[in-house]
Amino acid sequence: MTVATSKRLEGIGEYYFSQKLREIEQLNKQGKNIINLGIGSPDLPPHPDVIKVLQEEAEKPNTHAYQSYKGSPVLRKAIADWYAAWYGVALDPETEVLPLIGSKEGIMHICMTYLNEGDEALIPNPGYPTYSSAVKLAGGKPVPYEMKEANNWEPDFAELEKTDLSKVKLLWVNYPHMPTGQLPTRSLFEKIVAFGKKHNILVCHDNPYSFILNPEPMSLLAMDGAKEVVIELNSLSKSQNMAGWRVGMICAAKERVEEILRFKSNMDSGMFLPLQLAAAKALGLGKDWYDDINAIYTERREKVFELLNLLDCEFSRNQVGLFVWAKIPAKYSSGYELSDEVLYQANVFITPGGIFGTAGDGYIRVSLCGSIERFGEAIKRIRESR
């Protein structure tokens, strides 16, 4: 029996990492024992107190029912308190916070809430591939805007002003930027907000990396008047080592939260309450928590720098986030070529920058999610293969 898939899947391929992980699985079955330095899935556990809350709450007989579509008031207040303490942003936990089953679902919710057939969304190039996929699935048209290393991986607003923006409804931005690790400046954030206001474009800021190797986390919502035009996504996946728990959030003006909730409430039935209460505990952790995990990532980043030097790559030592972004040597045609060489000759997988857009073709990305010993073994294999 043949069943045609929907038109919305046209042009939507399987997620790159989904395909590559299958290939790596086959190589491992052949005895290759691949060291995967591609995916940013924290290998460290959450704080023990967070796990303890989950265990204790899950043992209670009254915590297993359907939950509010808006999320637990306890979690919403914890999110608002977290934003106030770390970003200097005042949020009403009742109306301006919407917990998510991971921030990735929020990208889809936003696109489905606001995009009609033919609407356009500006997508960073390089950038997270899910932005483009979600726009297409919602019936919209992704319009890449190229960012360059020479411009500190910032949007070229002068160039954007020369284009036809009449159909653009959303602008996707992501700082600290993935994959390049570029930190935002207040000036950049002010320009982004001003651009959105000037052109009546809703700015969607994806902000999951702000605590990793960054002592001064920033929120786009901290800019004057930002709530008029900004929706911010955030997550506990990276900063709290809770990637598999699937806990994220949308923070925005009351009207935006209500609009997105109209879509979200038809897609899920809320998050397991013990998860929400454990997430609230995680958000209440102090500076020591972030200092401790960043000390670990700092040490790992030095090993990644060593690995990249071995590959004759160029990179900035001032990057933040869970990855290191590096320019490949001129002898390679693309990051795909270097990635495949390292995979098949050294049994180490690193991500080709081209999966993040054409502007990433000449780069690779290495994850910091692995032990010092693992990076040491990867360096040893690469050195022996060259």
One Martini backbone bead per residue (centre of mass of N, CA, C, O) as a GRO file, in nm:
protein
  386
    1MET     BB    1   0.097   0.036   0.023
    2THR     BB    2   0.033   0.376  -0.080
    3VAL     BB    3   0.122   0.682   0.093
    4ALA     BB    4   0.096   1.007   0.088
    5THR     BB    5   0.248   1.269   0.181
    6SER     BB    6   0.252   1.568   0.281
    7LYS     BB    7   0.338   1.878   0.159
    8ARG     BB    8   0.486   1.977   0.424
    9LEU     BB    9   0.732   1.758   0.366
   10GLU     BB   10   0.842   1.916   0.151
   11GLY     BB   11   1.186   1.967   0.201
   12ILE     BB   12   1.190   1.758   0.448
   13GLY     BB   13   1.432   1.622   0.616
   14GLU     BB   14   1.612   1.444   0.794
   15TYR     BB   15   1.779   1.480   1.056
   16TYR     BB   16   2.109   1.472   1.057
   17PHE     BB   17   2.160   1.323   1.333
   18SER     BB   18   1.978   1.086   1.275
   19GLN     BB   19   2.147   0.974   1.042
   20LYS     BB   20   2.435   0.968   1.174
   21LEU     BB   21   2.368   0.779   1.412
   22ARG     BB   22   2.320   0.533   1.233
   23GLU     BB   23   2.602   0.517   1.116
   24ILE     BB   24   2.749   0.492   1.387
   25GLU     BB   25   2.608   0.232   1.471
   26GLN     BB   26   2.729   0.061   1.240
   27LEU     BB   27   3.027   0.111   1.312
   28ASN     BB   28   3.007  -0.015   1.596
   29LYS     BB   29   2.928  -0.303   1.493
   30GLN     BB   30   3.228  -0.312   1.356
   31GLY     BB   31   3.422  -0.196   1.605
   32LYS     BB   32   3.496   0.130   1.616
   33ASN     BB   33   3.429   0.317   1.851
   34ILE     BB   34   3.290   0.595   1.844
   35ILE     BB   35   3.360   0.935   1.890
   36ASN     BB   36   3.116   1.168   1.995
   37LEU     BB   37   3.147   1.534   1.904
   38GLY     BB   38   2.850   1.659   1.805
   39ILE     BB   39   2.653   1.660   2.053
   40GLY     BB   40   2.465   1.877   2.291
   41SER     BB   41   2.466   1.649   2.543
   42PRO     BB   42   2.473   1.641   2.856
   43ASP     BB   43   2.679   1.428   3.077
   44LEU     BB   44   2.573   1.565   3.318
   45PRO     BB   45   2.409   1.597   3.601
   46PRO     BB   46   2.202   1.701   3.798
   47HIS     BB   47   2.123   1.805   4.080
   48PRO     BB   48   2.052   1.615   4.353
   49ASP     BB   49   1.801   1.785   4.448
   50VAL     BB   50   1.640   1.746   4.187
   51ILE     BB   51   1.614   1.439   4.197
   52LYS     BB   52   1.478   1.428   4.474
   53VAL     BB   53   1.218   1.573   4.396
   54LEU     BB   54   1.126   1.375   4.183
   55GLN     BB   55   1.107   1.128   4.368
   56GLU     BB   56   0.916   1.240   4.588
   57GLU     BB   57   0.680   1.329   4.395
   58ALA     BB   58   0.638   1.047   4.250
   59GLU     BB   59   0.539   0.900   4.525
   60LYS     BB   60   0.290   1.050   4.503
   61PRO     BB   61  -0.057   0.998   4.441
   62ASN     BB   62  -0.122   1.325   4.333
   63THR     BB   63   0.101   1.353   4.056
   64HIS     BB   64  -0.050   1.189   3.781
   65ALA     BB   65  -0.206   1.394   3.643
   66TYR     BB   66  -0.323   1.618   3.472
   67GLN     BB   67  -0.224   1.933   3.355
   68SER     BB   68  -0.177   2.238   3.305
   69TYR     BB   69  -0.127   2.418   3.017
   70LYS     BB   70   0.041   2.650   3.184
   71GLY     BB   71   0.136   2.523   3.429
   72SER     BB   72   0.281   2.546   3.713
   73PRO     BB   73   0.297   2.791   3.949
   74VAL     BB   74   0.575   2.711   4.056
   75LEU     BB   75   0.728   2.728   3.785
   76ARG     BB   76   0.651   3.010   3.695
   77LYS     BB   77   0.782   3.150   3.940
   78ALA     BB   78   1.069   3.040   3.898
   79ILE     BB   79   1.111   3.175   3.625
   80ALA     BB   80   1.067   3.466   3.715
   81ASP     BB   81   1.292   3.465   3.929
   82TRP     BB   82   1.524   3.394   3.736
   83TYR     BB   83   1.496   3.645   3.555
   84ALA     BB   84   1.541   3.852   3.779
   85ALA     BB   85   1.822   3.749   3.892
   86TRP     BB   86   1.987   3.714   3.595
   87TYR     BB   87   1.840   3.943   3.383
   88GLY     BB   88   1.647   4.177   3.489
   89VAL     BB   89   1.347   4.050   3.452
   90ALA     BB   90   1.006   4.124   3.450
   91LEU     BB   91   0.758   3.876   3.537
   92ASP     BB   92   0.445   3.740   3.497
   93PRO     BB   93   0.358   3.423   3.597
   94GLU     BB   94   0.056   3.427   3.490
   95THR     BB   95   0.108   3.580   3.176
   96GLU     BB   96   0.452   3.560   3.083
   97VAL     BB   97   0.448   3.236   3.122
   98LEU     BB   98   0.549   2.924   2.933
   99PRO     BB   99   0.571   2.612   2.962
  100LEU     BB  100   0.775   2.344   2.822
  101ILE     BB  101   0.853   2.054   2.622
  102GLY     BB  102   1.073   2.206   2.540
  103SER     BB  103   1.195   2.449   2.320
  104LYS     BB  104   1.154   2.309   2.044
  105GLU     BB  105   0.840   2.321   2.053
  106GLY     BB  106   0.825   2.634   2.051
  107ILE     BB  107   0.905   2.678   1.759
  108MET     BB  108   0.651   2.543   1.645
  109HIS     BB  109   0.434   2.705   1.791
  110ILE     BB  110   0.505   2.980   1.670
  111CYS     BB  111   0.473   2.911   1.371
  112MET     BB  112   0.173   2.807   1.394
  113THR     BB  113   0.055   3.077   1.513
  114TYR     BB  114   0.174   3.300   1.272
  115LEU     BB  115   0.179   3.125   1.008
  116ASN     BB  116   0.117   3.152   0.674
  117GLU     BB  117   0.078   3.114   0.365
  118GLY     BB  118   0.368   3.300   0.252
  119ASP     BB  119   0.506   3.356   0.486
  120GLU     BB  120   0.790   3.505   0.646
  121ALA     BB  121   1.125   3.404   0.770
  122LEU     BB  122   1.403   3.488   0.944
  123ILE     BB  123   1.719   3.308   0.903
  124PRO     BB  124   2.000   3.197   1.024
  125ASN     BB  125   2.335   3.214   0.849
  126PRO     BB  126   2.409   3.041   1.064
  127GLY     BB  127   2.191   2.775   1.211
  128TYR     BB  128   1.929   2.628   1.339
  129PRO     BB  129   1.750   2.400   1.150
  130THR     BB  130   1.462   2.416   1.291
  131TYR     BB  131   1.365   2.686   1.194
  132SER     BB  132   1.317   2.608   0.897
  133SER     BB  133   1.137   2.360   0.937
  134ALA     BB  134   0.906   2.500   1.096
  135VAL     BB  135   0.828   2.700   0.882
  136LYS     BB  136   0.752   2.492   0.663
  137LEU     BB  137   0.540   2.329   0.830
  138ALA     BB  138   0.359   2.605   0.858
  139GLY     BB  139   0.385   2.738   0.543
  140GLY     BB  140   0.634   2.888   0.525
  141LYS     BB  141   0.921   3.108   0.446
  142PRO     BB  142   1.251   3.077   0.446
  143VAL     BB  143   1.490   3.352   0.510
  144PRO     BB  144   1.806   3.391   0.475
  145TYR     BB  145   2.064   3.536   0.685
  146GLU     BB  146   2.381   3.635   0.655
  147MET     BB  147   2.667   3.550   0.849
  148LYS     BB  148   2.983   3.692   0.959
  149GLU     BB  149   3.288   3.694   1.100
  150ALA     BB  150   3.357   4.000   1.025
  151ASN     BB  151   3.059   4.061   1.188
  152ASN     BB  152   3.032   3.882   1.449
  153TRP     BB  153   2.775   3.720   1.381
  154GLU     BB  154   2.584   3.942   1.260
  155PRO     BB  155   2.348   4.114   1.144
  156ASP     BB  156   2.281   4.288   0.836
  157PHE     BB  157   2.081   4.552   0.845
  158ALA     BB  158   2.144   4.706   0.585
  159GLU     BB  159   2.075   4.467   0.399
  160LEU     BB  160   1.787   4.408   0.501
  161GLU     BB  161   1.670   4.694   0.420
  162LYS     BB  162   1.696   4.620   0.097
  163THR     BB  163   1.472   4.431   0.137
  164ASP     BB  164   1.180   4.250   0.122
  165LEU     BB  165   0.955   4.277   0.420
  166SER     BB  166   0.637   4.243   0.372
  167LYS     BB  167   0.628   3.909   0.452
  168VAL     BB  168   0.756   3.946   0.725
  169LYS     BB  169   0.695   3.805   1.063
  170LEU     BB  170   0.977   3.669   1.138
  171LEU     BB  171   1.265   3.670   1.373
  172TRP     BB  172   1.550   3.474   1.405
  173VAL     BB  173   1.735   3.444   1.711
  174ASN     BB  174   2.078   3.354   1.867
  175TYR     BB  175   2.188   3.435   2.201
  176PRO     BB  176   2.414   3.270   2.212
  177HIS     BB  177   2.555   3.144   1.934
  178MET     BB  178   2.435   2.884   1.719
  179PRO     BB  179   2.757   2.767   1.642
  180THR     BB  180   2.977   3.018   1.715
  181GLY     BB  181   2.970   3.152   2.022
  182GLN     BB  182   2.849   3.430   2.013
  183LEU     BB  183   2.824   3.715   2.176
  184PRO     BB  184   2.636   3.954   2.299
  185THR     BB  185   2.525   4.286   2.280
  186ARG     BB  186   2.352   4.553   2.361
  187SER     BB  187   2.356   4.681   2.083
  188LEU     BB  188   2.242   4.442   1.930
  189PHE     BB  189   1.975   4.416   2.086
  190GLU     BB  190   1.872   4.700   2.012
  191LYS     BB  191   1.866   4.651   1.705
  192ILE     BB  192   1.665   4.419   1.703
  193VAL     BB  193   1.426   4.567   1.831
  194ALA     BB  194   1.415   4.802   1.628
  195PHE     BB  195   1.363   4.629   1.377
  196GLY     BB  196   1.096   4.503   1.466
  197LYS     BB  197   0.940   4.768   1.504
  198LYS     BB  198   0.976   4.902   1.225
  199HIS     BB  199   0.856   4.614   1.068
  200ASN     BB  200   0.657   4.437   1.223
  201ILE     BB  201   0.842   4.212   1.374
  202LEU     BB  202   0.874   3.911   1.521
  203VAL     BB  203   1.089   3.830   1.783
  204CYS     BB  204   1.288   3.527   1.809
  205HIS     BB  205   1.449   3.415   2.105
  206ASP     BB  206   1.713   3.185   2.147
  207ASN     BB  207   1.829   3.105   2.508
  208PRO     BB  208   2.016   2.827   2.610
  209TYR     BB  209   2.345   2.951   2.645
  210SER     BB  210   2.389   3.190   2.868
  211PHE     BB  211   2.560   3.010   3.104
  212ILE     BB  212   2.784   2.900   2.913
  213LEU     BB  213   3.080   3.046   2.970
  214ASN     BB  214   2.894   3.288   3.114
  215PRO     BB  215   2.888   3.546   3.359
  216GLU     BB  216   2.668   3.729   3.163
  217PRO     BB  217   2.365   3.695   3.130
  218MET     BB  218   2.122   3.742   2.858
  219SER     BB  219   1.826   3.930   2.766
  220LEU     BB  220   1.616   4.064   2.533
  221LEU     BB  221   1.397   4.160   2.752
  222ALA     BB  222   1.594   4.392   2.879
  223MET     BB  223   1.502   4.572   2.673
  224ASP     BB  224   1.356   4.839   2.577
  225GLY     BB  225   1.040   4.737   2.470
  226ALA     BB  226   1.053   4.423   2.403
  227LYS     BB  227   0.760   4.310   2.461
  228GLU     BB  228   0.636   4.424   2.193
  229VAL     BB  229   0.840   4.206   1.998
  230VAL     BB  230   0.922   3.965   2.205
  231ILE     BB  231   1.022   3.621   2.201
  232GLU     BB  232   1.135   3.391   2.456
  233LEU     BB  233   1.353   3.122   2.467
  234ASN     BB  234   1.405   2.854   2.705
  235SER     BB  235   1.633   2.633   2.908
  236LEU     BB  236   1.746   2.330   3.098
  237SER     BB  237   1.937   2.152   2.927
  238LYS     BB  238   2.215   2.308   2.975
  239SER     BB  239   2.224   2.472   3.258
  240GLN     BB  240   2.091   2.188   3.417
  241ASN     BB  241   2.126   1.903   3.287
  242MET     BB  242   1.807   1.851   3.124
  243ALA     BB  243   1.753   1.739   2.831
  244GLY     BB  244   1.565   1.471   2.886
  245TRP     BB  245   1.328   1.630   3.043
  246ARG     BB  246   1.188   1.856   2.892
  247VAL     BB  247   1.253   2.188   2.971
  248GLY     BB  248   1.081   2.492   2.909
  249MET     BB  249   1.024   2.833   2.762
  250ILE     BB  250   0.804   3.114   2.748
  251CYS     BB  251   0.869   3.471   2.709
  252ALA     BB  252   0.608   3.722   2.730
  253ALA     BB  253   0.355   3.873   2.649
  254LYS     BB  254   0.036   3.809   2.718
  255GLU     BB  255  -0.065   3.792   2.423
  256ARG     BB  256   0.140   3.581   2.322
  257VAL     BB  257   0.078   3.356   2.521
  258GLU     BB  258  -0.221   3.323   2.440
  259GLU     BB  259  -0.173   3.254   2.142
  260ILE     BB  260   0.009   3.000   2.184
  261LEU     BB  261  -0.190   2.842   2.368
  262ARG     BB  262  -0.398   2.779   2.147
  263PHE     BB  263  -0.206   2.568   2.023
  264LYS     BB  264  -0.076   2.399   2.254
  265SER     BB  265  -0.352   2.287   2.382
  266ASN     BB  266  -0.375   2.095   2.107
  267MET     BB  267  -0.088   1.915   2.161
  268ASP     BB  268  -0.110   1.894   2.483
  269SER     BB  269  -0.127   1.789   2.858
  270GLY     BB  270   0.122   1.849   2.986
  271MET     BB  271   0.339   1.819   3.259
  272PHE     BB  272   0.489   1.647   3.477
  273LEU     BB  273   0.486   1.752   3.793
  274PRO     BB  274   0.761   1.655   3.910
  275LEU     BB  275   0.922   1.796   3.689
  276GLN     BB  276   0.836   2.086   3.759
  277LEU     BB  277   0.940   2.086   4.055
  278ALA     BB  278   1.234   2.020   3.982
  279ALA     BB  279   1.277   2.267   3.800
  280ALA     BB  280   1.234   2.475   4.020
  281LYS     BB  281   1.480   2.388   4.181
  282ALA     BB  282   1.692   2.442   3.958
  283LEU     BB  283   1.631   2.757   3.935
  284GLY     BB  284   1.735   2.799   4.253
  285LEU     BB  285   2.014   2.792   4.197
  286GLY     BB  286   2.325   2.902   4.241
  287LYS     BB  287   2.635   3.014   4.150
  288ASP     BB  288   2.787   2.747   4.210
  289TRP     BB  289   2.667   2.580   3.986
  290TYR     BB  290   2.781   2.742   3.742
  291ASP     BB  291   3.078   2.738   3.826
  292ASP     BB  292   3.118   2.430   3.819
  293ILE     BB  293   3.039   2.370   3.520
  294ASN     BB  294   3.239   2.583   3.395
  295ALA     BB  295   3.498   2.451   3.490
  296ILE     BB  296   3.462   2.199   3.318
  297TYR     BB  297   3.429   2.341   3.036
  298THR     BB  298   3.702   2.483   3.036
  299GLU     BB  299   3.877   2.227   3.030
  300ARG     BB  300   3.753   2.107   2.773
  301ARG     BB  301   3.811   2.340   2.576
  302GLU     BB  302   4.118   2.301   2.577
  303LYS     BB  303   4.105   2.023   2.436
  304VAL     BB  304   3.967   2.124   2.181
  305PHE     BB  305   4.188   2.314   2.097
  306GLU     BB  306   4.395   2.088   2.061
  307LEU     BB  307   4.243   1.938   1.840
  308LEU     BB  308   4.226   2.179   1.635
  309ASN     BB  309   4.529   2.219   1.603
  310LEU     BB  310   4.576   1.937   1.478
  311LEU     BB  311   4.376   2.034   1.225
  312ASP     BB  312   4.444   2.338   1.146
  313CYS     BB  313   4.256   2.532   1.289
  314GLU     BB  314   4.045   2.816   1.328
  315PHE     BB  315   3.992   3.016   1.637
  316SER     BB  316   3.813   3.128   1.906
  317ARG     BB  317   3.866   3.180   2.265
  318ASN     BB  318   3.567   3.347   2.316
  319GLN     BB  319   3.376   3.130   2.338
  320VAL     BB  320   3.049   3.002   2.391
  321GLY     BB  321   2.909   2.731   2.515
  322LEU     BB  322   2.890   2.379   2.393
  323PHE     BB  323   3.097   2.489   2.169
  324VAL     BB  324   3.329   2.471   1.888
  325TRP     BB  325   3.430   2.698   1.638
  326ALA     BB  326   3.583   2.623   1.308
  327LYS     BB  327   3.821   2.677   1.069
  328ILE     BB  328   3.923   2.535   0.794
  329PRO     BB  329   4.139   2.430   0.591
  330ALA     BB  330   4.202   2.499   0.253
  331LYS     BB  331   4.228   2.188   0.154
  332TYR     BB  332   3.929   2.194   0.209
  333SER     BB  333   3.605   2.212   0.075
  334SER     BB  334   3.478   2.114   0.358
  335GLY     BB  335   3.348   2.007   0.656
  336TYR     BB  336   3.267   1.731   0.548
  337GLU     BB  337   3.545   1.629   0.468
  338LEU     BB  338   3.676   1.645   0.747
  339SER     BB  339   3.470   1.479   0.904
  340ASP     BB  340   3.506   1.215   0.740
  341GLU     BB  341   3.806   1.175   0.785
  342VAL     BB  342   3.787   1.149   1.096
  343LEU     BB  343   3.585   0.918   1.105
  344TYR     BB  344   3.737   0.699   0.909
  345GLN     BB  345   4.040   0.733   1.042
  346ALA     BB  346   3.965   0.797   1.380
  347ASN     BB  347   3.680   0.754   1.508
  348VAL     BB  348   3.563   1.062   1.483
  349PHE     BB  349   3.298   1.290   1.558
  350ILE     BB  350   3.229   1.584   1.369
  351THR     BB  351   3.073   1.878   1.282
  352PRO     BB  352   2.950   2.012   1.007
  353GLY     BB  353   2.877   2.343   0.927
  354GLY     BB  354   2.667   2.301   0.682
  355ILE     BB  355   2.408   2.224   0.857
  356PHE     BB  356   2.372   2.555   0.926
  357GLY     BB  357   2.459   2.641   0.642
  358THR     BB  358   2.638   2.794   0.392
  359ALA     BB  359   2.811   2.971   0.604
  360GLY     BB  360   2.934   2.676   0.727
  361ASP     BB  361   3.119   2.517   0.518
  362GLY     BB  362   3.415   2.624   0.649
  363TYR     BB  363   3.328   2.440   0.905
  364ILE     BB  364   3.336   2.334   1.250
  365ARG     BB  365   3.194   2.131   1.529
  366VAL     BB  366   3.252   2.101   1.889
  367SER     BB  367   3.178   1.930   2.161
  368LEU     BB  368   3.175   1.945   2.536
  369CYS     BB  369   3.036   1.647   2.566
  370GLY     BB  370   3.292   1.529   2.762
  371SER     BB  371   3.550   1.387   2.877
  372ILE     BB  372   3.881   1.422   2.913
  373GLU     BB  373   3.944   1.133   2.824
  374ARG     BB  374   3.789   1.146   2.557
  375PHE     BB  375   3.954   1.373   2.431
  376GLY     BB  376   4.225   1.231   2.454
  377GLU     BB  377   4.151   0.995   2.266
  378ALA     BB  378   4.083   1.165   2.018
  379ILE     BB  379   4.362   1.291   1.987
  380LYS     BB  380   4.516   1.027   1.954
  381ARG     BB  381   4.372   0.929   1.698
  382ILE     BB  382   4.433   1.169   1.516
  383ARG     BB  383   4.740   1.165   1.537
  384GLU     BB  384   4.766   0.864   1.423
  385SER     BB  385   4.608   0.935   1.137
  386ARG     BB  386   4.830   1.169   1.019
   0.00000   0.00000   0.00000
